[in-house]
Amino acid sequence: HFFGFTLTLSLAYFFTRCSLPLPHSSHQSLVFSHPCVQKSCAPMLAELPHCEMPRGGPKDRDRKPPADPSEVAKQCKLPVHQYASSWSPYVDNGGTCIALGGKGYVIVAADTRLSLDFQVLSRGVTKICALTDTTVLASSGMQADRNALHRHLQSRIQLYSYQNNGKIPGVKALAQLLSTMLYYRRFFPYYTFNLLGGLDENGDGVVYGYDAIGCTEPLPYGVTGSGTSMALPLLDNQLLREHQHLAGGPASLSLEQALELIKEAFTSVGERDIYTGDAVEICILTAEGLKREMFALKKD
């Protein structure tokens, strides 16, 4: 009896102090209507004058507590914890991805910093996945969803190869496959924002940009991630030459010029975005194959 009495007091204190609804059961009114329990709980209830102890009447016994913690807090006039009703299964681990296509090449680059809020979790995490010899995928967003999406895509490509005598899908087929996979998960989507870069049937670079549920279109270049608002205006200015009346139309950059532009863009973003930094992993796709290189950024 002493153990049950002590446990009852502990549970009552826990539920009232944590702004949680009291457990609803047939034994509730019996336990809390006991005079010893009410006498022992009097100091605790004095702190919560607007929360009534459940009584033994049929109406009180049939009354169900509200499910929303904020409603309980309003009834008891208590502050609601800031995370009580704002939990999310998604987090943004930061980082920036840039892809740029040109005549005979496509460049896909992403920084290697993995962060959470104001913490740097790792300085050497890749955001790029080489799907085939002519297609590379870069993804910003949540690290767990990024890894799951990359593995899923690789398994689908491998299955397609087994079923078609070793044939590898082209960049257009992979672009449609990725769009379908993202749209299939639209009710609980992958928290990733993707750039797919590859060489088309003519050997020229093409970039496909995606939102979280698979909306896509072919682009000459694209940016995703936390540094988008800083990198995209620079690329617009240098590639499309917007608001430059004497420039003579969009620029046609060589591979070396495009590579230098991407490095300058990442350097600029790394100076201003705390979620982008440490290093840049650059994948260069040409007719000769895939080449990778690293470019150092600030580590603070």
One Martini backbone bead per residue (centre of mass of N, CA, C, O) as a GRO file, in nm:
protein
  300
    1HIS     BB    1   0.058   0.063  -0.020
    2PHE     BB    2   0.298   0.254   0.000
    3PHE     BB    3   0.394   0.223  -0.293
    4GLY     BB    4   0.130   0.318  -0.431
    5PHE     BB    5   0.119   0.597  -0.297
    6THR     BB    6   0.394   0.703  -0.402
    7LEU     BB    7   0.338   0.664  -0.705
    8THR     BB    8   0.094   0.852  -0.723
    9LEU     BB    9   0.240   1.113  -0.639
   10SER     BB   10   0.451   1.113  -0.864
   11LEU     BB   11   0.256   1.122  -1.106
   12ALA     BB   12   0.106   1.376  -1.031
   13TYR     BB   13   0.353   1.565  -1.036
   14PHE     BB   14   0.445   1.512  -1.327
   15PHE     BB   15   0.183   1.597  -1.485
   16THR     BB   16   0.159   1.887  -1.369
   17ARG     BB   17   0.455   2.001  -1.425
   18CYS     BB   18   0.443   1.907  -1.754
   19SER     BB   19   0.166   1.972  -1.888
   20LEU     BB   20  -0.005   1.709  -1.859
   21PRO     BB   21  -0.233   1.485  -1.894
   22LEU     BB   22  -0.414   1.297  -1.714
   23PRO     BB   23  -0.480   0.988  -1.659
   24HIS     BB   24  -0.733   0.781  -1.807
   25SER     BB   25  -0.931   0.605  -1.570
   26SER     BB   26  -1.115   0.414  -1.348
   27HIS     BB   27  -0.895   0.476  -1.099
   28GLN     BB   28  -0.859   0.782  -1.074
   29SER     BB   29  -1.088   0.888  -0.884
   30LEU     BB   30  -1.027   0.702  -0.648
   31VAL     BB   31  -0.738   0.798  -0.582
   32PHE     BB   32  -0.787   1.125  -0.577
   33SER     BB   33  -1.029   1.100  -0.349
   34HIS     BB   34  -0.841   1.047  -0.140
   35PRO     BB   35  -0.762   1.209   0.149
   36CYS     BB   36  -0.455   1.158   0.159
   37VAL     BB   37  -0.389   1.259  -0.124
   38GLN     BB   38  -0.510   1.546  -0.098
   39LYS     BB   39  -0.331   1.632   0.141
   40SER     BB   40  -0.050   1.581   0.000
   41CYS     BB   41  -0.132   1.765  -0.268
   42ALA     BB   42  -0.184   2.059  -0.174
   43PRO     BB   43   0.083   2.213  -0.237
   44MET     BB   44   0.078   2.149  -0.541
   45LEU     BB   45  -0.210   2.276  -0.601
   46ALA     BB   46  -0.137   2.569  -0.515
   47GLU     BB   47   0.033   2.621  -0.783
   48LEU     BB   48  -0.251   2.506  -0.936
   49PRO     BB   49  -0.547   2.663  -0.921
   50HIS     BB   50  -0.671   2.582  -1.229
   51CYS     BB   51  -0.637   2.279  -1.145
   52GLU     BB   52  -0.837   2.009  -1.127
   53MET     BB   53  -0.933   1.754  -0.944
   54PRO     BB   54  -1.049   1.460  -0.989
   55ARG     BB   55  -1.359   1.317  -0.954
   56GLY     BB   56  -1.627   1.074  -0.882
   57GLY     BB   57  -1.805   1.153  -1.094
   58PRO     BB   58  -1.944   1.073  -1.394
   59LYS     BB   59  -1.854   1.325  -1.555
   60ASP     BB   60  -1.553   1.317  -1.475
   61ARG     BB   61  -1.499   1.022  -1.568
   62ASP     BB   62  -1.586   1.089  -1.885
   63ARG     BB   63  -1.369   1.294  -1.906
   64LYS     BB   64  -1.149   1.400  -2.151
   65PRO     BB   65  -0.851   1.485  -2.221
   66PRO     BB   66  -0.666   1.676  -2.396
   67ALA     BB   67  -0.429   1.618  -2.654
   68ASP     BB   68  -0.319   1.901  -2.643
   69PRO     BB   69  -0.075   2.058  -2.465
   70SER     BB   70  -0.172   2.356  -2.506
   71GLU     BB   71  -0.455   2.316  -2.379
   72VAL     BB   72  -0.357   2.239  -2.100
   73ALA     BB   73  -0.199   2.502  -2.050
   74LYS     BB   74  -0.443   2.690  -2.071
   75GLN     BB   75  -0.608   2.571  -1.835
   76CYS     BB   76  -0.344   2.602  -1.629
   77LYS     BB   77  -0.165   2.848  -1.694
   78LEU     BB   78   0.088   2.748  -1.872
   79PRO     BB   79   0.379   2.710  -2.011
   80VAL     BB   80   0.487   2.623  -2.323
   81HIS     BB   81   0.688   2.435  -2.472
   82GLN     BB   82   0.860   2.506  -2.761
   83TYR     BB   83   0.854   2.173  -2.847
   84ALA     BB   84   0.567   2.043  -2.814
   85SER     BB   85   0.447   2.134  -3.136
   86SER     BB   86   0.750   2.137  -3.330
   87TRP     BB   87   0.812   1.870  -3.434
   88SER     BB   88   1.051   1.717  -3.667
   89PRO     BB   89   1.185   1.480  -3.901
   90TYR     BB   90   1.347   1.729  -4.000
   91VAL     BB   91   1.670   1.836  -4.130
   92ASP     BB   92   1.926   2.082  -4.192
   93ASN     BB   93   2.273   2.027  -4.309
   94GLY     BB   94   2.349   2.192  -4.532
   95GLY     BB   95   2.488   2.342  -4.798
   96THR     BB   96   2.633   2.346  -5.140
   97CYS     BB   97   2.517   2.330  -5.486
   98ILE     BB   98   2.678   2.300  -5.818
   99ALA     BB   99   2.574   2.326  -6.167
  100LEU     BB  100   2.746   2.302  -6.501
  101GLY     BB  101   2.684   2.342  -6.846
  102GLY     BB  102   2.843   2.252  -7.165
  103LYS     BB  103   3.059   2.215  -7.421
  104GLY     BB  104   3.153   1.889  -7.338
  105TYR     BB  105   3.039   1.954  -7.036
  106VAL     BB  106   3.020   1.888  -6.670
  107ILE     BB  107   2.965   2.047  -6.347
  108VAL     BB  108   2.990   1.909  -6.010
  109ALA     BB  109   2.936   2.074  -5.690
  110ALA     BB  110   3.040   2.041  -5.332
  111ASP     BB  111   3.046   2.064  -5.017
  112THR     BB  112   3.177   1.909  -4.688
  113ARG     BB  113   2.976   2.022  -4.488
  114LEU     BB  114   2.836   1.921  -4.164
  115SER     BB  115   2.539   2.052  -4.016
  116LEU     BB  116   2.380   2.180  -3.696
  117ASP     BB  117   2.304   2.468  -3.684
  118PHE     BB  118   2.598   2.556  -3.482
  119GLN     BB  119   2.717   2.278  -3.588
  120VAL     BB  120   3.003   2.081  -3.666
  121LEU     BB  121   3.006   1.745  -3.757
  122SER     BB  122   3.158   1.773  -4.045
  123ARG     BB  123   3.438   1.810  -4.306
  124GLY     BB  124   3.395   1.513  -4.497
  125VAL     BB  125   3.114   1.524  -4.669
  126THR     BB  126   2.941   1.392  -4.920
  127LYS     BB  127   2.699   1.514  -5.194
  128ILE     BB  128   2.802   1.302  -5.408
  129CYS     BB  129   2.684   1.092  -5.695
  130ALA     BB  130   2.789   0.841  -5.910
  131LEU     BB  131   2.582   0.676  -6.121
  132THR     BB  132   2.754   0.715  -6.381
  133ASP     BB  133   2.973   0.797  -6.640
  134THR     BB  134   2.739   1.050  -6.723
  135THR     BB  135   2.631   1.078  -6.411
  136VAL     BB  136   2.552   1.332  -6.157
  137LEU     BB  137   2.473   1.370  -5.803
  138ALA     BB  138   2.340   1.645  -5.610
  139SER     BB  139   2.272   1.700  -5.247
  140SER     BB  140   2.065   1.869  -5.039
  141GLY     BB  141   2.002   1.872  -4.679
  142MET     BB  142   1.944   1.565  -4.558
  143GLN     BB  143   2.157   1.313  -4.486
  144ALA     BB  144   1.974   1.063  -4.462
  145ASP     BB  145   1.808   1.112  -4.725
  146ARG     BB  146   2.047   1.121  -4.916
  147ASN     BB  147   2.150   0.833  -4.873
  148ALA     BB  148   1.885   0.689  -4.946
  149LEU     BB  149   1.857   0.798  -5.234
  150HIS     BB  150   2.127   0.702  -5.352
  151ARG     BB  151   2.084   0.399  -5.299
  152HIS     BB  152   1.822   0.368  -5.457
  153LEU     BB  153   1.930   0.454  -5.733
  154GLN     BB  154   2.156   0.242  -5.759
  155SER     BB  155   1.967  -0.005  -5.745
  156ARG     BB  156   1.797   0.067  -5.999
  157ILE     BB  157   2.032   0.066  -6.200
  158GLN     BB  158   2.123  -0.224  -6.149
  159LEU     BB  159   1.857  -0.359  -6.224
  160TYR     BB  160   1.845  -0.251  -6.514
  161SER     BB  161   2.108  -0.386  -6.607
  162TYR     BB  162   2.019  -0.683  -6.556
  163GLN     BB  163   1.749  -0.659  -6.748
  164ASN     BB  164   1.952  -0.519  -7.006
  165ASN     BB  165   2.238  -0.638  -7.065
  166GLY     BB  166   2.412  -0.384  -6.929
  167LYS     BB  167   2.252  -0.138  -6.956
  168ILE     BB  168   2.277   0.220  -6.948
  169PRO     BB  169   2.131   0.489  -6.852
  170GLY     BB  170   2.056   0.795  -6.928
  171VAL     BB  171   2.003   1.118  -6.836
  172LYS     BB  172   1.696   1.128  -6.904
  173ALA     BB  173   1.611   0.869  -6.757
  174LEU     BB  174   1.721   0.959  -6.476
  175ALA     BB  175   1.552   1.213  -6.451
  176GLN     BB  176   1.278   1.062  -6.449
  177LEU     BB  177   1.333   0.868  -6.217
  178LEU     BB  178   1.379   1.081  -5.997
  179SER     BB  179   1.103   1.218  -6.022
  180THR     BB  180   0.934   0.965  -5.953
  181MET     BB  181   1.055   0.904  -5.674
  182LEU     BB  182   0.980   1.175  -5.541
  183TYR     BB  183   0.670   1.166  -5.600
  184TYR     BB  184   0.609   0.901  -5.447
  185ARG     BB  185   0.712   1.072  -5.170
  186ARG     BB  186   0.516   1.330  -5.124
  187PHE     BB  187   0.389   1.264  -4.825
  188PHE     BB  188   0.710   1.169  -4.745
  189PRO     BB  189   0.969   1.322  -4.819
  190TYR     BB  190   1.261   1.387  -4.933
  191TYR     BB  191   1.507   1.601  -4.780
  192THR     BB  192   1.582   1.706  -5.093
  193PHE     BB  193   1.805   1.898  -5.322
  194ASN     BB  194   1.855   1.855  -5.666
  195LEU     BB  195   2.139   1.777  -5.896
  196LEU     BB  196   2.155   1.682  -6.239
  197GLY     BB  197   2.444   1.571  -6.417
  198GLY     BB  198   2.516   1.550  -6.781
  199LEU     BB  199   2.543   1.369  -7.085
  200ASP     BB  200   2.428   1.373  -7.380
  201GLU     BB  201   2.402   1.248  -7.704
  202ASN     BB  202   2.614   1.497  -7.789
  203GLY     BB  203   2.810   1.563  -7.528
  204ASP     BB  204   2.650   1.761  -7.358
  205GLY     BB  205   2.563   1.961  -7.106
  206VAL     BB  206   2.326   1.885  -6.835
  207VAL     BB  207   2.070   2.023  -6.614
  208TYR     BB  208   1.880   1.912  -6.321
  209GLY     BB  209   1.619   2.041  -6.133
  210TYR     BB  210   1.492   2.003  -5.786
  211ASP     BB  211   1.257   1.927  -5.575
  212ALA     BB  212   1.119   1.734  -5.321
  213ILE     BB  213   0.875   1.621  -5.549
  214GLY     BB  214   1.010   1.632  -5.869
  215CYS     BB  215   1.035   1.898  -5.991
  216THR     BB  216   1.145   1.960  -6.336
  217GLU     BB  217   1.431   2.096  -6.534
  218PRO     BB  218   1.622   2.205  -6.779
  219LEU     BB  219   1.959   2.341  -6.738
  220PRO     BB  220   2.257   2.520  -6.749
  221TYR     BB  221   2.211   2.576  -6.436
  222GLY     BB  222   2.262   2.521  -6.067
  223VAL     BB  223   2.121   2.576  -5.727
  224THR     BB  224   2.168   2.450  -5.391
  225GLY     BB  225   2.095   2.546  -5.071
  226SER     BB  226   2.220   2.778  -4.838
  227GLY     BB  227   2.378   2.945  -5.096
  228THR     BB  228   2.177   3.038  -5.321
  229SER     BB  229   2.137   3.356  -5.274
  230MET     BB  230   2.457   3.400  -5.348
  231ALA     BB  231   2.525   3.230  -5.615
  232LEU     BB  232   2.304   3.292  -5.832
  233PRO     BB  233   2.363   3.591  -5.905
  234LEU     BB  234   2.647   3.537  -6.016
  235LEU     BB  235   2.562   3.343  -6.245
  236ASP     BB  236   2.367   3.531  -6.386
  237ASN     BB  237   2.580   3.749  -6.453
  238GLN     BB  238   2.799   3.554  -6.604
  239LEU     BB  239   2.598   3.389  -6.801
  240LEU     BB  240   2.339   3.576  -6.878
  241ARG     BB  241   2.387   3.883  -6.851
  242GLU     BB  242   2.214   4.050  -6.676
  243HIS     BB  243   2.184   4.390  -6.729
  244GLN     BB  244   2.379   4.371  -7.002
  245HIS     BB  245   2.364   4.551  -7.291
  246LEU     BB  246   2.685   4.498  -7.396
  247ALA     BB  247   2.736   4.175  -7.388
  248GLY     BB  248   2.574   3.977  -7.606
  249GLY     BB  249   2.466   3.768  -7.420
  250PRO     BB  250   2.522   3.470  -7.339
  251ALA     BB  251   2.763   3.276  -7.218
  252SER     BB  252   3.057   3.086  -7.344
  253LEU     BB  253   3.223   2.849  -7.170
  254SER     BB  254   3.485   2.705  -7.078
  255LEU     BB  255   3.607   2.476  -6.870
  256GLU     BB  256   3.803   2.666  -6.721
  257GLN     BB  257   3.602   2.898  -6.669
  258ALA     BB  258   3.389   2.734  -6.515
  259LEU     BB  259   3.574   2.638  -6.287
  260GLU     BB  260   3.648   2.922  -6.184
  261LEU     BB  261   3.359   3.018  -6.120
  262ILE     BB  262   3.293   2.804  -5.905
  263LYS     BB  263   3.519   2.879  -5.709
  264GLU     BB  264   3.427   3.172  -5.665
  265ALA     BB  265   3.147   3.106  -5.556
  266PHE     BB  266   3.240   2.940  -5.307
  267THR     BB  267   3.414   3.157  -5.179
  268SER     BB  268   3.183   3.361  -5.138
  269VAL     BB  269   2.994   3.179  -4.969
  270GLY     BB  270   3.203   3.098  -4.741
  271GLU     BB  271   3.212   3.402  -4.624
  272ARG     BB  272   2.869   3.404  -4.551
  273ASP     BB  273   2.823   3.091  -4.496
  274ILE     BB  274   2.818   2.870  -4.224
  275TYR     BB  275   2.726   2.597  -4.403
  276THR     BB  276   2.981   2.674  -4.582
  277GLY     BB  277   3.279   2.462  -4.621
  278ASP     BB  278   3.632   2.355  -4.616
  279ALA     BB  279   3.524   2.207  -4.901
  280VAL     BB  280   3.542   2.110  -5.255
  281GLU     BB  281   3.366   1.893  -5.464
  282ILE     BB  282   3.474   1.805  -5.798
  283CYS     BB  283   3.293   1.716  -6.097
  284ILE     BB  284   3.417   1.608  -6.421
  285LEU     BB  285   3.245   1.584  -6.733
  286THR     BB  286   3.353   1.397  -7.015
  287ALA     BB  287   3.451   1.205  -7.279
  288GLU     BB  288   3.691   1.083  -7.092
  289GLY     BB  289   3.529   1.133  -6.817
  290LEU     BB  290   3.585   1.118  -6.472
  291LYS     BB  291   3.668   1.398  -6.258
  292ARG     BB  292   3.844   1.471  -5.953
  293GLU     BB  293   3.836   1.750  -5.711
  294MET     BB  294   3.986   1.975  -5.474
  295PHE     BB  295   3.871   2.266  -5.273
  296ALA     BB  296   3.961   2.502  -5.056
  297LEU     BB  297   3.826   2.634  -4.757
  298LYS     BB  298   3.702   2.761  -4.501
  299LYS     BB  299   3.701   2.648  -4.134
  300ASP     BB  300   3.500   2.887  -3.985
   0.00000   0.00000   0.00000
